[in-house]
Amino acid sequence: MNKLFPLIVIFLTLESRVSYANHLLSDKSSFEAGTSNLPVADRKKQVHARFVHDLQTGKKITIVTMGTSLTGGGYRWVDIMMTDWLDKNFPGQVTLFNEGVGASASSVGPGGNSELSGLGKLPVVLSHNPDVVFIEFGTNDAYLPYNISLNDSKKNLETMINTILKENPKAEIILATMNCCKDNPIVPDASSSRPRLDLYYNGYRRIAKARNLILLDYYPEWLRLMQDDSARFDKLVPDGVHPSLEAYRTILLPILRKTLDPEYSTNPSLREKEE
């Protein structure tokens, strides 16, 4: 059983715990199949991002972000990462290409245009010769109208990873789970159209573990917030799907920094100052 499983379950209500556990058991084989022999760049356990060390030594890097409207829409987590951290701490060292596309999934693009899907964007991503690639498609892979199965989501993610590493074996790939969703008057089916979202995110966790990739696991914190302070969640995610920039600043950025940046994770005074 994945060691991260108890950390996720702890945030769930008693009723949802049972449902969540049953889902994981029933779908375990679809996510574990084929992961044991996947290539990894480095068998040594990764704790922090290589690109952060490179920036701290004065190197310039190119970052490419791939994902849904959470990455490439009106309110983008990428903007907060850049303005509140990278551009501020490492001015002039980071070149960013945001290849996120609203309404896209790993194999489905907006309006049925597959060239704007995660797989379809790979030629553009590779043309940037990235040092780092962030990937998040779980939110829309889980969207029922797109008809992407759990196993297809996993296969598509593996294809993206394999293609990037084949072209550039030194590229650092960072996976991410994003926020939970909640039905509301603006998007009435924000959550109900993604009934197995947790399992799609669990696919990202399994692949990150199998391939020794860094995972930015935001979902548990968003789920805790929704369950413990629904009013605040509604304020930070007003349509039930897309967090505001302030939400990314207060919820997402601290987790991103703690996961990627060794100085931030080990220096309480720095965290208190910036948070």
N, C-alpha and C positions, 0 to 999 in steps of 0.2 A: 504494500500500500504506500502510495506517495507520502513522504514525511510531511509535506505541506498540508495534507488533508485536514489534520486536526486544527491547524491554524485558521482555516477557512470556516470549518464547522462551528467554531466557538462563537462566531458572530451571528449564527442563525437561531431562529426561534426553535422550540422543541419540535413543532410540527414540521417545519421546513428541514430540520436536521435529518429526519427520517427519510423524507423525499429525496434530499440531496444525496444521502448515503446510498439509497437504492439506485439512483441514476448513475452514480459513479461505479457501482458494482456491475450494473448491467452493461455499461459502455466501456468498461476498463479494457477489454480486449481490443476494441476498435482504436484506442489511442496507443496501446502498448505494442501492437503488432508492428514489426518493422523498425522499432526504435533502438534495439539493443546493439545493432552493428552500424549505426549512423556515424559518418566521419565527424571528428571534432578537431578543431585547430590546436587545442592544447589540453591534455588530460589533467594538468594541474588545476586545482580548484580556483576559479576566478572569484575574487572578492569585490574588486572595484574595476572600473572601466579603464582599459589601456589608453583610450584617447585622452582621458583626463590627465594621466601621467605625462603624455606627450605634450599637452598644452602647458602643463606646469614646467616643462623643460624648455619651453619657448617655441615648440614646433607649430606649424600651421596645419590644419586638418580640414577635410571636406566631409560634411555630414549630409546624408540624404535621409529624409523621413518618408515612409510609406504608410498609408492608412486611409481611414474613412474621413467623414466630415469632422471628426474629432481632431484629426490632424490637418486636414486641408479645407475646412469649412469656414464659416464666419467667425467662430471662436476657436482658436487653435492653441493647443497646449504648447506647441512648438514655439510660438511667439513668446510665451512666458519663460520657457527655458532659455531663449536667446537674450531677451531684454533684462531679465532679473538675475541671470547667472553668467552665461558664456560671454556675451558682449561686454558685460560689466567687468568681469574678472579677467578676461583674456581678449581685450580689444584688438581687432584686426587679425586675429589668429584663426577664426572660424569662417569658412564659407559654407553656407547652407543652401541646399536645394530641397524645397518642400514639394514632394510628389504625391502628397495626399489628395484624394479626390472625394468630394461629397457624394453620398449615395453609392459608393463603391464597396465591393467586397473582394475577397481573394480571387474569385474567378468571374465576378459579375460587375459590370460597369454601369453607370447611370444611363438610362434609356436603352439598356441592352448592349451598350458599346463595350465589348470585352477588352478593347485596347486601353480602356481607362480602369480596368480592374488591376488588382495587385500583380497578377501574372502578366497582364498586358503592358504594364508600365515597366517591366524589367529592362527592356532595351534602353529606355531613357535613364533609368536608375544607373545602369552600368556605364552609360556614356559619361557620367559625372566622375567616374573613377573614385568612388567614395572610400574614405578611411573607416567610416562608421555608417551603419544603416539601422534605423529604428523601424520596426514593423508592428502594426496593430490592425487586424482585420476581424477580430473575434466578434465585435459588436454587430457587424452586418453579415458576417457568415451565419450568425444565429438568427437572422431575420427570415421568418418563414417564407415570405413571397419569393425569396431568392433561391430557395430549394437547394441549399448547400448542406450536405450531410456532415455529421461529425467527422467521419472518415475522410470525406473529400476536403474538408477544412484542413485537416492534418496533412493530407497529401499536398495540398496547394502550398501550405506553409513550408513543407520540406522542399518542394520544388523551388520556391523563392530562395531559400537558404542555400540549397545546392548550386543553383545557377550563379548566385552572387559569389560564393566561395570558389567555384570553378574558374570564374573570370579573375577573381582577386582573392587568393587564399589568405591574405593578411587582413582582409576586411573584418572589422569587428561588428557583429550582428547583435542587436539588442531587441528582445521581444517585450511586448507590453500587453497586460490586460488593462481594461479601462473601467469606466464607471458602470454601475448597475443602472437600470432604467425603471421608470415609474409611470404608469398610465396617468394622464391628466387631461384637462379640457383642451389643451393646445395640441397634444399628440395622444389621442385616446388609446392607441394601441402600442405606446412606446415600450411597455414591458410585455404585454400579452402577445405581441407579435414576435417576442424573443423568449419563449418559455423555458428554453434550455441554455440560456446565455452562460450560466455558470459552467456548464460542461464544455462549451466551446473555449472558454477561458482556461479550463483545466487542460485542454489540449495544448495550449501554449506552455503551461507549466511543465507538462510531461516532456515536451520536445526540448524546452530549455534545459531541463535536467539531463536528458539523454545526451544532448550535444554540448553540454557544458557552456551554455550561453547565458548571459546575464538576462534576468527577467525583472522588469519593472511591474510588480504585482500591485496595482492600485485598487483592484476590485474589492478586497476585504474591507479596506477603510471606507470606501464609498458605501458598501452594504451596511457597515456599522452605523454610519451617519444616517442613512435612510431609516434604519430601524430604531435608532436611539433618539433622533431629532428630526422627525419628518418635516417640520416647518422649515428648518434650516436647509435641509436637502432641497425642498421646493424652491427656496430662494436662490440657492446656488446652481440648481439645474432646472430653470424655469419651464422648459418644455418637456421635462422628463427624460431627455436623451442627451442634450448638449450642455455641458457645464459652461458657466460664464468664465471670463478671464480671471475674475477674482476667485472663483472656485479652483481654477488651475493653480493660482498663486498660493492659496491657503491649504489646499488638500494635496494636489499632485506634486508641486515643486519640492516640498520637504522630503517626500518619499523618493523622488528622483535623485535629489542631492545625497541623501543618506545612502542610497544604493550605489551611486556611481562615483562619489567624491570622497576619498579617504579622509581628507582634512575636515570636511563637514561632519562626517560620521563620528569622528573621534575628538572633536573640539566643541564642547558644550557652549563656550562663550561665543563662538562663531555662529552656532545655531540660534542662540538666543538673540543675538544682534540682528540676524537676517530674518528670523521668523517674527 
